[in-house]
Amino acid sequence: MILKVTKSCLIATILLYLAACGVSGPTWQEKYDLGVRYLSEGNYEEAIIAFTAAIEIDPKQASAYVGRGDAYMVSGETEENLATAQADYEQAIELDPTCISAYLGLAEIYILKGKYEEAHDILQKGLDVIGDVSLSDKLKEVNLLLDRFKDNTYIDFTDITTAAQDFMLKIIDEVLQENQQKIYQLLTSEYRHLVENNVLPSALRTQMAEYKVSLHTATDYDTSQPIGEIELREENGAAALYSAMIVKGALVHTQILGTSVNWNWNGHFEKNSNFYGYSDGLESTQYIRMSMSGNCIDGLLDGDITTYFPDGELESRVETYASGKPMGRNDLAEDLVITIDRGSSVEYYEEFKLW
């Protein structure tokens, strides 16, 4: 008994001595800094472990939750990761209503889920509390996204029928392969058939994996609506649009290829249109090729835009645009622009717009 008591006293004495000498475990800050380092190195699993350790040491530190949320976000946009990151950002805001990065992170999750109203609301809440410029800038981006879907054509991919999903997977595969003949065939036949049988709406916007997709068709053949059109964009990567339409009695197949930055047309683009049966002062059976090339910034034509005819039917021209508006043309109102998803003849001015 005396031996046991003596042993216990010895242990207690050692612990008191260590405490008196200032020997202790790692602090939350040390674990947090370790998580930041791992995150910057791309070691996301270790970053999550480090941030979790920081939270266990001091669960009142908002920045540790933000760090772990960021680590889950970059680990892969799975449903589980997004849910965990969302919970972390929400907890960070609860602990610190002035935590700007938590508002931005939570808004990004809502955007990825297509919940733009929620993204708008959380950013506005942050602005009301803090008034930071980064929140204001992000709110402007979200407002553009809201405008893009104001016509209520956005549908979550999981909410459309299996037949519709199969068609979209099929046509997107053809777009990625730039198989124009097959694309136009799908747009003018199978897509219209699906619309007529109420399998797909006449206008649809959705997101599939890393692509945002827009489909549109007309219920009748006129000069203002495409017969069928598909537009595909990556967040930062490729952008493409294919359409079949009727313009002044001609069947027109159009291909536009370019690059996308932040989901919008940016940089160089090439547009090629084939007119079949153009009847505006030319033989009705005439086949015309028209091409256009230039640059766009945030979805708007900008700089010198060259329109030319590879077969030489008409003279080429170069026109200058500034933020989507043609320069040096007083006969057009400043806001008179024709969107690419409504067709164009060689006399129309165009604007690449967000959708």
C-alpha positions as CSV (number, residue, x, y, z in Angstrom):
1,M,0.0,0.0,0.0
2,I,2.8,2.4,0.9
3,L,4.5,1.6,-2.4
4,K,1.4,2.4,-4.4
5,V,0.9,5.7,-2.6
6,T,4.5,6.6,-3.1
7,K,4.3,5.8,-6.8
8,S,1.1,8.0,-7.2
9,C,2.8,10.9,-5.4
10,L,5.8,10.6,-7.6
11,I,3.7,10.8,-10.8
12,A,1.8,13.8,-9.4
13,T,5.1,15.5,-8.5
14,I,6.5,15.0,-12.0
15,L,3.3,16.4,-13.6
16,L,3.5,19.5,-11.3
17,Y,7.1,19.9,-12.2
18,L,6.5,19.8,-15.9
19,A,3.6,22.3,-15.6
20,A,5.9,24.6,-13.5
21,C,8.5,24.4,-16.2
22,G,6.0,25.5,-18.9
23,V,5.9,22.1,-20.8
24,S,2.6,21.7,-22.5
25,G,1.0,20.3,-25.7
26,P,0.7,22.2,-29.0
27,T,-1.5,25.3,-29.1
28,W,-4.4,25.7,-31.5
29,Q,-2.4,28.4,-33.3
30,E,0.4,25.9,-34.0
31,K,-2.0,23.3,-35.4
32,Y,-3.8,26.0,-37.4
33,D,-0.5,27.2,-38.9
34,L,0.4,23.7,-39.7
35,G,-2.9,23.3,-41.5
36,V,-2.3,26.5,-43.5
37,R,1.1,25.1,-44.6
38,Y,-0.4,21.8,-45.6
39,L,-3.1,23.5,-47.5
40,S,-0.7,25.7,-49.4
41,E,1.3,22.6,-50.3
42,G,-1.7,20.8,-51.7
43,N,-1.6,18.2,-48.9
44,Y,-5.4,18.5,-48.2
45,E,-5.8,15.4,-46.1
46,E,-3.1,16.4,-43.6
47,A,-4.5,20.0,-43.7
48,I,-7.9,18.7,-42.6
49,I,-6.3,16.7,-39.8
50,A,-4.3,19.7,-38.6
51,F,-7.3,22.1,-38.7
52,T,-9.4,19.5,-36.8
53,A,-6.8,19.3,-34.1
54,A,-6.8,23.1,-33.8
55,I,-10.6,23.0,-33.4
56,E,-10.4,20.3,-30.7
57,I,-7.8,22.4,-28.8
58,D,-9.9,25.6,-29.1
59,P,-13.4,25.2,-30.7
60,K,-14.0,29.0,-30.5
61,Q,-11.5,30.0,-33.2
62,A,-13.5,30.8,-36.4
63,S,-10.4,30.8,-38.6
64,A,-9.8,27.1,-37.9
65,Y,-13.3,26.2,-39.2
66,V,-12.7,28.3,-42.3
67,G,-9.3,26.6,-42.9
68,R,-10.9,23.2,-42.6
69,G,-13.8,24.3,-44.9
70,D,-11.3,25.5,-47.5
71,A,-9.5,22.2,-47.3
72,Y,-12.7,20.2,-47.9
73,M,-13.6,22.5,-50.8
74,V,-10.3,21.9,-52.7
75,S,-10.3,18.1,-51.8
76,G,-13.0,17.6,-54.4
77,E,-16.5,18.9,-54.9
78,T,-18.3,15.8,-53.7
79,E,-21.6,16.1,-51.9
80,E,-20.0,15.1,-48.6
81,N,-17.1,17.5,-48.9
82,L,-19.5,20.4,-49.7
83,A,-21.8,19.6,-46.8
84,T,-18.9,19.5,-44.4
85,A,-17.4,22.7,-45.7
86,Q,-20.8,24.4,-45.5
87,A,-21.1,23.4,-41.9
88,D,-17.6,24.7,-41.1
89,Y,-18.3,28.1,-42.8
90,E,-21.6,28.4,-41.0
91,Q,-20.0,27.7,-37.7
92,A,-17.3,30.3,-38.4
93,I,-19.9,33.0,-39.1
94,E,-21.7,32.1,-35.9
95,L,-18.4,32.4,-33.9
96,D,-17.3,35.6,-35.7
97,P,-19.9,37.5,-37.8
98,T,-17.1,39.6,-39.2
99,C,-15.2,36.7,-40.8
100,I,-15.1,37.7,-44.4
101,S,-13.6,34.4,-45.7
102,A,-16.4,32.4,-44.2
103,Y,-19.1,34.4,-46.1
104,L,-17.1,34.0,-49.3
105,G,-16.6,30.3,-48.8
106,L,-20.3,29.7,-47.9
107,A,-21.4,31.8,-51.0
108,E,-19.1,29.7,-53.2
109,I,-20.8,26.5,-52.0
110,Y,-24.2,27.9,-52.8
111,I,-23.0,28.9,-56.3
112,L,-21.6,25.4,-56.9
113,K,-25.0,24.0,-55.9
114,G,-26.8,26.5,-58.2
115,K,-28.4,28.2,-55.2
116,Y,-27.8,31.8,-56.3
117,E,-30.5,33.3,-54.2
118,E,-28.9,31.8,-51.1
119,A,-25.4,33.0,-52.2
120,H,-26.8,36.5,-52.7
121,D,-28.4,36.5,-49.2
122,I,-25.3,35.4,-47.4
123,L,-23.1,37.9,-49.2
124,Q,-25.6,40.7,-48.5
125,K,-25.7,39.6,-44.8
126,G,-21.9,39.9,-44.7
127,L,-22.0,43.3,-46.4
128,D,-24.5,44.5,-43.9
129,V,-22.1,43.5,-41.1
130,I,-18.7,44.3,-42.6
131,G,-19.1,46.3,-45.8
132,D,-15.9,44.7,-47.3
133,V,-15.1,45.3,-51.0
134,S,-14.4,41.6,-51.6
135,L,-18.0,40.8,-50.5
136,S,-19.3,43.5,-52.7
137,D,-17.4,42.2,-55.7
138,K,-18.6,38.7,-55.2
139,L,-22.2,39.9,-54.8
140,K,-21.9,41.6,-58.2
141,E,-20.9,38.2,-59.7
142,V,-23.8,36.5,-58.1
143,N,-26.2,39.2,-59.3
144,L,-25.0,38.4,-62.9
145,L,-25.7,34.7,-62.2
146,L,-29.2,35.6,-61.0
147,D,-29.8,37.6,-64.1
148,R,-28.6,34.7,-66.2
149,F,-31.4,32.5,-64.8
150,K,-34.1,35.1,-64.4
151,D,-36.1,33.4,-67.2
152,N,-36.5,30.3,-65.0
153,T,-35.0,28.0,-67.5
154,Y,-32.4,26.5,-65.1
155,I,-33.1,22.9,-64.2
156,D,-30.9,20.8,-62.0
157,F,-29.5,17.9,-64.1
158,T,-30.8,15.3,-61.6
159,D,-34.3,16.7,-62.0
160,I,-34.7,15.9,-65.7
161,T,-35.8,12.5,-67.0
162,T,-33.4,9.7,-67.9
163,A,-34.3,10.1,-71.6
164,A,-33.4,13.8,-71.4
165,Q,-30.2,13.1,-69.6
166,D,-29.2,10.5,-72.2
167,F,-29.8,13.0,-75.0
168,M,-27.7,15.7,-73.3
169,L,-24.9,13.3,-72.6
170,K,-25.0,12.3,-76.3
171,I,-25.0,15.8,-77.7
172,I,-22.3,17.1,-75.3
173,D,-20.1,14.3,-76.3
174,E,-20.5,15.4,-80.0
175,V,-19.8,19.0,-79.0
176,L,-16.6,18.0,-77.3
177,Q,-15.6,16.1,-80.4
178,E,-16.6,19.1,-82.7
179,N,-18.7,16.7,-84.8
180,Q,-20.8,19.4,-86.5
181,Q,-22.8,17.2,-88.8
182,K,-24.0,15.0,-85.9
183,I,-24.7,18.0,-83.7
184,Y,-26.9,19.7,-86.2
185,Q,-28.7,16.4,-86.8
186,L,-29.4,16.1,-83.1
187,L,-30.5,19.7,-82.7
188,T,-32.9,19.7,-85.7
189,S,-34.4,16.2,-85.2
190,E,-34.1,14.4,-81.9
191,Y,-34.0,17.5,-79.7
192,R,-37.1,19.0,-81.3
193,H,-38.9,15.6,-81.0
194,L,-38.1,15.5,-77.3
195,V,-39.5,19.0,-76.9
196,E,-42.6,18.3,-78.9
197,N,-43.2,15.2,-76.6
198,N,-42.6,17.3,-73.4
199,V,-39.5,15.3,-72.5
200,L,-37.4,18.4,-72.5
201,P,-38.5,22.1,-72.3
202,S,-37.9,24.4,-75.3
203,A,-35.3,26.3,-73.2
204,L,-33.0,24.5,-70.7
205,R,-30.0,25.5,-68.8
206,T,-28.2,23.2,-66.4
207,Q,-24.8,22.1,-65.1
208,M,-23.3,18.7,-65.9
209,A,-20.0,17.9,-64.1
210,E,-17.6,20.7,-65.1
211,Y,-19.8,22.0,-67.9
212,K,-22.7,24.5,-67.9
213,V,-25.0,23.8,-70.8
214,S,-27.8,25.8,-72.5
215,L,-30.2,24.2,-74.9
216,H,-32.8,26.1,-76.9
217,T,-35.2,25.4,-79.7
218,A,-38.1,27.2,-81.5
219,T,-41.6,26.0,-81.8
220,D,-41.9,27.3,-85.3
221,Y,-39.5,28.3,-88.1
222,D,-39.0,32.1,-88.3
223,T,-36.2,34.6,-88.6
224,S,-35.8,35.3,-85.0
225,Q,-35.6,31.9,-83.3
226,P,-33.0,29.1,-83.8
227,I,-34.3,25.7,-84.8
228,G,-32.0,24.3,-82.3
229,E,-29.0,25.5,-80.3
230,I,-26.6,24.3,-77.7
231,E,-24.0,26.3,-75.8
232,L,-21.4,24.7,-73.5
233,R,-18.9,26.4,-71.2
234,E,-16.3,25.3,-68.7
235,E,-15.6,27.6,-65.7
236,N,-12.1,28.2,-67.0
237,G,-11.5,26.4,-70.3
238,A,-13.4,25.8,-73.5
239,A,-16.6,27.5,-74.7
240,A,-18.6,26.4,-77.7
241,L,-21.9,27.2,-79.4
242,Y,-23.7,25.4,-82.2
243,S,-26.9,26.5,-83.7
244,A,-29.2,25.7,-86.7
245,M,-31.5,28.6,-87.6
246,I,-33.5,30.2,-90.4
247,V,-32.2,33.7,-91.4
248,K,-34.0,35.5,-94.4
249,G,-35.1,32.2,-95.8
250,A,-31.8,30.5,-95.4
251,L,-30.9,27.5,-93.2
252,V,-27.8,28.6,-91.3
253,H,-25.5,26.3,-89.4
254,T,-23.2,28.2,-87.0
255,Q,-20.3,27.1,-84.9
256,I,-18.6,29.4,-82.4
257,L,-15.5,28.3,-80.5
258,G,-13.6,30.2,-77.9
259,T,-12.5,30.2,-74.3
260,S,-14.3,30.7,-71.0
261,V,-13.1,32.5,-67.9
262,N,-15.3,32.6,-64.8
263,W,-18.1,30.9,-66.9
264,N,-18.1,33.6,-69.5
265,W,-16.7,34.1,-73.0
266,N,-13.3,35.8,-72.7
267,G,-10.4,36.0,-75.2
268,H,-10.2,35.0,-78.8
269,F,-13.2,33.4,-80.6
270,E,-13.9,32.0,-84.1
271,K,-17.3,31.9,-85.6
272,N,-18.1,30.1,-88.8
273,S,-21.6,30.1,-90.4
274,N,-22.8,28.2,-93.5
275,F,-25.8,29.7,-95.3
276,Y,-27.9,27.2,-97.3
277,G,-30.4,28.8,-99.7
278,Y,-29.7,32.4,-98.8
279,S,-32.2,34.5,-100.7
280,D,-31.4,38.1,-100.1
281,G,-30.5,39.3,-103.6
282,L,-28.6,36.1,-104.3
283,E,-29.7,32.8,-105.9
284,S,-31.9,30.9,-103.6
285,T,-29.7,27.8,-103.9
286,Q,-26.5,29.7,-103.2
287,Y,-24.2,28.3,-100.5
288,I,-22.3,30.9,-98.6
289,R,-19.7,30.6,-95.9
290,M,-19.2,33.5,-93.4
291,S,-16.5,33.7,-90.7
292,M,-15.9,36.1,-87.9
293,S,-13.0,36.3,-85.5
294,G,-11.9,38.6,-82.7
295,N,-11.9,39.0,-79.0
296,C,-14.5,39.3,-76.2
297,I,-14.2,40.5,-72.7
298,D,-16.7,39.2,-70.0
299,G,-19.0,38.1,-72.8
300,L,-18.9,41.3,-74.9
301,L,-17.3,41.8,-78.3
302,D,-14.3,44.0,-77.8
303,G,-11.7,45.4,-80.1
304,D,-11.4,44.8,-83.9
305,I,-13.8,42.1,-85.1
306,T,-13.1,40.7,-88.6
307,T,-15.9,39.3,-90.8
308,Y,-14.9,37.6,-94.0
309,F,-16.2,35.3,-96.6
310,P,-13.8,32.4,-97.4
311,D,-15.2,31.9,-100.9
312,G,-15.2,35.6,-101.8
313,E,-18.9,36.2,-102.3
314,L,-18.8,39.5,-100.4
315,E,-16.1,41.8,-99.2
316,S,-14.6,41.3,-95.8
317,R,-14.8,44.0,-93.2
318,V,-13.3,45.0,-89.8
319,E,-15.4,46.7,-87.2
320,T,-14.4,48.0,-83.8
321,Y,-16.4,47.3,-80.6
322,A,-16.1,48.5,-77.1
323,S,-17.9,46.4,-74.5
324,G,-20.3,45.0,-77.0
325,K,-21.2,48.3,-78.7
326,P,-20.1,49.0,-82.3
327,M,-18.0,52.1,-82.6
328,G,-18.6,54.8,-85.3
329,R,-22.2,53.8,-86.0
330,N,-24.6,56.6,-85.1
331,D,-27.6,54.9,-86.7
332,L,-27.7,52.4,-83.8
333,A,-28.9,53.1,-80.3
334,E,-26.2,52.3,-77.7
335,D,-28.2,49.4,-76.3
336,L,-29.1,47.9,-79.6
337,V,-27.4,44.5,-79.6
338,I,-28.5,41.2,-80.9
339,T,-27.6,38.2,-78.8
340,I,-26.0,35.2,-80.3
341,D,-28.7,32.9,-79.2
342,R,-31.2,34.7,-81.4
343,G,-29.4,34.5,-84.7
344,S,-27.8,37.1,-86.9
345,S,-27.4,38.1,-90.6
346,V,-24.3,39.7,-91.9
347,E,-25.8,43.2,-91.0
348,Y,-26.5,42.5,-87.3
349,Y,-24.3,43.3,-84.4
350,E,-23.8,40.7,-81.7
351,E,-23.1,40.4,-78.1
352,F,-21.9,37.4,-76.2
353,K,-23.9,37.4,-73.1
354,L,-24.0,35.6,-69.8
355,W,-26.7,33.0,-69.6
